[in-house]
């Protein structure tokens, strides 16, 4: 039995090694937060806390990309690979998004290790998805997200507004929660002077 897979990528379909935050829906309706390891028109490597079974249909909702559907192709200890199923119309838009992501990633330092700072102004208001506004205190801040100390903690995956920045809750902390911004700060505008 020969174990080899023909991996001749079509033009413009080379995988982009990039972290994109999102969430995914497994069969049965369970939803989890995830992050991509690489994306291409054919497959997406997903870092995820839980996987379905081989062949299970999955819908991914990725920041800056939108919904992507497919089936689980391989399963790993830290996630799974999704074989992308996309129609001709959506395929062109998806390819354009991938090109944009690749250009955004060019010249950037490792996105996983954005430097964290404690800004001068630490108090911040958090607006929940249902419109409630609660006070919080910034624990630390990076170009791509912020950790907030708060007593009223939103759900993981919830879309919130921290100060004026829209964000997705990615995890709970002992005394609060952490979010990823929908639009990261630009390096030239980022510093301790930043007010959320």
FENRA-V928872 format. One record per helix or strand of 2 or more residues. SS is the DSSP state (H for helix, E for strand). FROM is the first residue (numbers start at 0). LEN is the number of residues. If there is no record, write none. Layout:
{{SS;FROM;LEN} {SS;FROM;LEN}}
//
This chain:
{{E;15;2} {E;20;5} {E;30;9} {E;42;6} {E;56;6} {E;65;11} {E;78;6} {H;87;18} {H;110;3} {E;122;5} {E;132;9} {E;144;5} {E;158;4} {E;164;9} {E;175;6} {H;186;3}}
//
